[in-house]
Structures are given as C-alpha cells and as structure tokens.
Amino acid sequence: MTLRKVMKNKRIFPSDDAAFKLIYLALQNISKKWTLPIRDWKPALARFMIEFEGRV
C-alpha cells in the first residue's frame, strides 16, 4: 500500500532507472517500519548468493 502511494504521486518517469531508484528508496524507508522477521529468509539468501555472486 505504501509503495503504491509513492508511485501514485509521480506518474511519469524520465527513464526506467528513475522508476527503479524511486522504488528502491521507498523500500528502504518502508523496511524501517517492518517488525516481523522475514519468513524463509535463509533459503532466499542462499539463492541470492548463487544468483548475484559478487553483489550480496
């Protein structure tokens, strides 16, 4: 819901990268409010380590 609100305020983006950056920054702010632990994080993290080898 919060992410949708952020995207609704700005409807036109100069490029795809601008949209991705806005989503990334919004998720950074939204994630500070999350209190529950992420379900099944360890398998997901293991998969990310395989997929994005040098970046995680």
TAKA-V316780 format. One record per residue. N is the residue number from 0. RES is the residue in one small letter. SS is DSSP state (H for helix, E for strand, - for the rest). PHI is phi as a letter, one per 20 degrees, with the letter a starting at -180 (999 if undefined). Layout:
N:RES:SS:PHI ; N:RES:SS:PHI
This chain:
0:m:-:999 ; 1:t:H:f ; 2:l:H:f ; 3:r:H:f ; 4:k:H:f ; 5:v:H:f ; 6:m:H:f ; 7:k:H:f ; 8:n:H:f ; 9:k:-:c ; 10:r:-:e ; 11:i:-:d ; 12:f:-:d ; 13:p:-:f ; 14:s:-:b ; 15:d:H:f ; 16:d:H:f ; 17:a:H:f ; 18:a:H:f ; 19:f:H:f ; 20:k:H:f ; 21:l:H:f ; 22:i:H:f ; 23:y:H:g ; 24:l:H:f ; 25:a:H:f ; 26:l:H:f ; 27:q:H:f ; 28:n:H:f ; 29:i:H:f ; 30:s:H:f ; 31:k:-:f ; 32:k:-:e ; 33:w:-:f ; 34:t:-:d ; 35:l:-:e ; 36:p:-:f ; 37:i:-:f ; 38:r:-:f ; 39:d:-:l ; 40:w:H:f ; 41:k:H:f ; 42:p:H:f ; 43:a:H:f ; 44:l:H:f ; 45:a:H:f ; 46:r:H:f ; 47:f:H:f ; 48:m:H:f ; 49:i:H:f ; 50:e:H:f ; 51:f:-:d ; 52:e:-:g ; 53:g:-:e ; 54:r:-:d ; 55:v:-:d
